[in-house]
Amino acid sequence: MEAREERDWEEWSREAVKLMQARNDSFVETFALAGRAYRWDLDVGQMAFVGADQAVVADLCVVGSVSTSEGTFLWSWANETIPAQARQRIDDVRAFGETHDLGLLTTAEWPATRAEGLEMLAVSGRILDADGVLVVPDGDRTIFLLLHRFRAQPASELPWLMHDN
């Protein structure tokens, strides 16, 4: 990659991080979600921030995960264990990478730390116009999620909240 292209990518990536931080601040404030418990269901492709009677629900898209022990980032489009509903639209990120010759977006798995996972989360959020992002530690892995279409919904309308993940 040429120096100018690297600068362009770095600037574009930094802008993506700022955009996702601003959108996260906005949805947390709008729906008063600071400190609220959440649950998700990958088969349904939704996350819920649970309140007494109401939940704030968002559609989710798994971007990928970082394995600390392996030191790699794995895109969700290359991870068959993630249900299709939770990977919807992630192929658009890969297509963007193909169009713009961005190997990080088109290589299924590559050496990475949490920092690179966060960058891929922000970049994916910008490409897919996400309303927010969430980072979920899960043992040796860290899972990176995009969130879309926040809405308040009665918890009783979410049967998947009633069973364990």
TIVEX-183961 format. One record per residue (C-alpha): x, y, z; residue number from 0. Coordinates in pm, whole numbers. Last residue first. Example, Ala and Ser with C-alpha at 12.3 -4.5 7.8 and 13.67 -1.06 7.14 Angstrom:
REM residues 2
<site xx="1367" yy="-106" zz="714" num="1"/>
<site xx="1230" yy="-450" zz="780" num="0"/>
//
This chain:
REM residues 165
<site xx="-2850" yy="-1823" zz="2563" num="164"/>
<site xx="-3099" yy="-1903" zz="2838" num="163"/>
<site xx="-3471" yy="-1885" zz="2767" num="162"/>
<site xx="-3730" yy="-1616" zz="2844" num="161"/>
<site xx="-3563" yy="-1341" zz="2644" num="160"/>
<site xx="-3628" yy="-1549" zz="2329" num="159"/>
<site xx="-4000" yy="-1491" zz="2378" num="158"/>
<site xx="-3965" yy="-1118" zz="2307" num="157"/>
<site xx="-4317" yy="-972" zz="2304" num="156"/>
<site xx="-4342" yy="-1001" zz="2685" num="155"/>
<site xx="-4043" yy="-765" zz="2714" num="154"/>
<site xx="-4264" yy="-487" zz="2577" num="153"/>
<site xx="-4073" yy="-307" zz="2300" num="152"/>
<site xx="-3869" yy="9" zz="2277" num="151"/>
<site xx="-3678" yy="48" zz="1951" num="150"/>
<site xx="-3321" yy="62" zz="1828" num="149"/>
<site xx="-3290" yy="-9" zz="1456" num="148"/>
<site xx="-2931" yy="-130" zz="1412" num="147"/>
<site xx="-2651" yy="-260" zz="1636" num="146"/>
<site xx="-2308" yy="-382" zz="1523" num="145"/>
<site xx="-2135" yy="-645" zz="1735" num="144"/>
<site xx="-1771" yy="-734" zz="1810" num="143"/>
<site xx="-1701" yy="-1050" zz="2010" num="142"/>
<site xx="-1393" yy="-1077" zz="2233" num="141"/>
<site xx="-1267" yy="-1427" zz="2276" num="140"/>
<site xx="-1070" yy="-1608" zz="2548" num="139"/>
<site xx="-1368" yy="-1593" zz="2783" num="138"/>
<site xx="-1650" yy="-1404" zz="2615" num="137"/>
<site xx="-1588" yy="-1027" zz="2624" num="136"/>
<site xx="-1864" yy="-839" zz="2440" num="135"/>
<site xx="-1795" yy="-521" zz="2244" num="134"/>
<site xx="-2104" yy="-329" zz="2134" num="133"/>
<site xx="-2167" yy="-97" zz="1843" num="132"/>
<site xx="-2422" yy="166" zz="1750" num="131"/>
<site xx="-2672" yy="291" zz="1494" num="130"/>
<site xx="-2485" yy="113" zz="1216" num="129"/>
<site xx="-2440" yy="277" zz="875" num="128"/>
<site xx="-2316" yy="-48" zz="716" num="127"/>
<site xx="-1982" yy="97" zz="598" num="126"/>
<site xx="-1942" yy="310" zz="910" num="125"/>
<site xx="-2023" yy="24" zz="1143" num="124"/>
<site xx="-1787" yy="-204" zz="953" num="123"/>
<site xx="-1506" yy="51" zz="997" num="122"/>
<site xx="-1585" yy="87" zz="1367" num="121"/>
<site xx="-1594" yy="-288" zz="1426" num="120"/>
<site xx="-1282" yy="-347" zz="1216" num="119"/>
<site xx="-1100" yy="-86" zz="1429" num="118"/>
<site xx="-1221" yy="-245" zz="1750" num="117"/>
<site xx="-1097" yy="-583" zz="1630" num="116"/>
<site xx="-760" yy="-426" zz="1546" num="115"/>
<site xx="-733" yy="-296" zz="1905" num="114"/>
<site xx="-847" yy="-631" zz="2051" num="113"/>
<site xx="-540" yy="-792" zz="1897" num="112"/>
<site xx="-475" yy="-918" zz="1547" num="111"/>
<site xx="-307" yy="-1175" zz="1324" num="110"/>
<site xx="-542" yy="-1261" zz="1034" num="109"/>
<site xx="-859" yy="-1455" zz="960" num="108"/>
<site xx="-1103" yy="-1438" zz="668" num="107"/>
<site xx="-905" yy="-1192" zz="455" num="106"/>
<site xx="-1141" yy="-959" zz="268" num="105"/>
<site xx="-1178" yy="-660" zz="500" num="104"/>
<site xx="-812" yy="-649" zz="605" num="103"/>
<site xx="-714" yy="-689" zz="239" num="102"/>
<site xx="-863" yy="-356" zz="133" num="101"/>
<site xx="-872" yy="-351" zz="-250" num="100"/>
<site xx="-1145" yy="-85" zz="-265" num="99"/>
<site xx="-1410" yy="-298" zz="-439" num="98"/>
<site xx="-1300" yy="-613" zz="-257" num="97"/>
<site xx="-1310" yy="-440" zz="80" num="96"/>
<site xx="-1654" yy="-298" zz="9" num="95"/>
<site xx="-1765" yy="-651" zz="-88" num="94"/>
<site xx="-1633" yy="-780" zz="248" num="93"/>
<site xx="-1829" yy="-513" zz="431" num="92"/>
<site xx="-2142" yy="-596" zz="229" num="91"/>
<site xx="-2092" yy="-962" zz="326" num="90"/>
<site xx="-2158" yy="-849" zz="683" num="89"/>
<site xx="-2516" yy="-766" zz="577" num="88"/>
<site xx="-2680" yy="-1045" zz="775" num="87"/>
<site xx="-2432" yy="-1228" zz="995" num="86"/>
<site xx="-2653" yy="-1274" zz="1303" num="85"/>
<site xx="-2941" yy="-1417" zz="1097" num="84"/>
<site xx="-2695" yy="-1656" zz="928" num="83"/>
<site xx="-2611" yy="-1821" zz="1260" num="82"/>
<site xx="-2251" yy="-1790" zz="1381" num="81"/>
<site xx="-2077" yy="-2129" zz="1402" num="80"/>
<site xx="-1985" yy="-2108" zz="1032" num="79"/>
<site xx="-1726" yy="-1837" zz="1098" num="78"/>
<site xx="-1588" yy="-1692" zz="773" num="77"/>
<site xx="-1862" yy="-1428" zz="732" num="76"/>
<site xx="-1812" yy="-1357" zz="1104" num="75"/>
<site xx="-1462" yy="-1225" zz="1037" num="74"/>
<site xx="-1189" yy="-1384" zz="1250" num="73"/>
<site xx="-926" yy="-1168" zz="1423" num="72"/>
<site xx="-620" yy="-1352" zz="1551" num="71"/>
<site xx="-384" yy="-1371" zz="1849" num="70"/>
<site xx="-451" yy="-1742" zz="1899" num="69"/>
<site xx="-478" yy="-1720" zz="2278" num="68"/>
<site xx="-647" yy="-1379" zz="2272" num="67"/>
<site xx="-903" yy="-1480" zz="2012" num="66"/>
<site xx="-1058" yy="-1179" zz="1844" num="65"/>
<site xx="-1409" yy="-1194" zz="1707" num="64"/>
<site xx="-1614" yy="-1090" zz="1408" num="63"/>
<site xx="-1867" yy="-842" zz="1277" num="62"/>
<site xx="-2170" yy="-1000" zz="1442" num="61"/>
<site xx="-2479" yy="-814" zz="1326" num="60"/>
<site xx="-2749" yy="-712" zz="1569" num="59"/>
<site xx="-3104" yy="-588" zz="1544" num="58"/>
<site xx="-3181" yy="-366" zz="1840" num="57"/>
<site xx="-3429" yy="-395" zz="2124" num="56"/>
<site xx="-3489" yy="-164" zz="2418" num="55"/>
<site xx="-3684" yy="-373" zz="2662" num="54"/>
<site xx="-3990" yy="-279" zz="2860" num="53"/>
<site xx="-4149" yy="-429" zz="3167" num="52"/>
<site xx="-3874" yy="-406" zz="3431" num="51"/>
<site xx="-3591" yy="-313" zz="3191" num="50"/>
<site xx="-3381" yy="-529" zz="2962" num="49"/>
<site xx="-3141" yy="-407" zz="2698" num="48"/>
<site xx="-3229" yy="-646" zz="2419" num="47"/>
<site xx="-3012" yy="-776" zz="2138" num="46"/>
<site xx="-3141" yy="-931" zz="1819" num="45"/>
<site xx="-3027" yy="-1165" zz="1542" num="44"/>
<site xx="-3297" yy="-1426" zz="1609" num="43"/>
<site xx="-3052" yy="-1716" zz="1606" num="42"/>
<site xx="-2786" yy="-1492" zz="1763" num="41"/>
<site xx="-3001" yy="-1421" zz="2068" num="40"/>
<site xx="-2890" yy="-1137" zz="2289" num="39"/>
<site xx="-2916" yy="-1026" zz="2647" num="38"/>
<site xx="-2856" yy="-691" zz="2813" num="37"/>
<site xx="-2836" yy="-545" zz="3162" num="36"/>
<site xx="-2862" yy="-167" zz="3195" num="35"/>
<site xx="-2556" yy="22" zz="3318" num="34"/>
<site xx="-2614" yy="323" zz="3094" num="33"/>
<site xx="-2919" yy="245" zz="2878" num="32"/>
<site xx="-3120" yy="565" zz="2916" num="31"/>
<site xx="-3281" yy="518" zz="2569" num="30"/>
<site xx="-3170" yy="847" zz="2414" num="29"/>
<site xx="-2851" yy="865" zz="2625" num="28"/>
<site xx="-2722" yy="518" zz="2539" num="27"/>
<site xx="-2833" yy="562" zz="2176" num="26"/>
<site xx="-2650" yy="896" zz="2141" num="25"/>
<site xx="-2328" yy="799" zz="2316" num="24"/>
<site xx="-2306" yy="495" zz="2090" num="23"/>
<site xx="-2364" yy="708" zz="1780" num="22"/>
<site xx="-2088" yy="949" zz="1884" num="21"/>
<site xx="-1844" yy="664" zz="1951" num="20"/>
<site xx="-1938" yy="506" zz="1616" num="19"/>
<site xx="-1866" yy="830" zz="1428" num="18"/>
<site xx="-1538" yy="891" zz="1609" num="17"/>
<site xx="-1417" yy="537" zz="1527" num="16"/>
<site xx="-1522" yy="573" zz="1162" num="15"/>
<site xx="-1337" yy="905" zz="1137" num="14"/>
<site xx="-1023" yy="735" zz="1269" num="13"/>
<site xx="-1063" yy="462" zz="1005" num="12"/>
<site xx="-1102" yy="715" zz="722" num="11"/>
<site xx="-791" yy="900" zz="843" num="10"/>
<site xx="-588" yy="580" zz="870" num="9"/>
<site xx="-714" yy="456" zz="533" num="8"/>
<site xx="-629" yy="787" zz="361" num="7"/>
<site xx="-287" yy="794" zz="527" num="6"/>
<site xx="-220" yy="435" zz="413" num="5"/>
<site xx="-336" yy="522" zz="59" num="4"/>
<site xx="-100" yy="821" zz="56" num="3"/>
<site xx="192" yy="606" zz="178" num="2"/>
<site xx="136" yy="341" zz="-89" num="1"/>
<site xx="0" yy="0" zz="0" num="0"/>
//
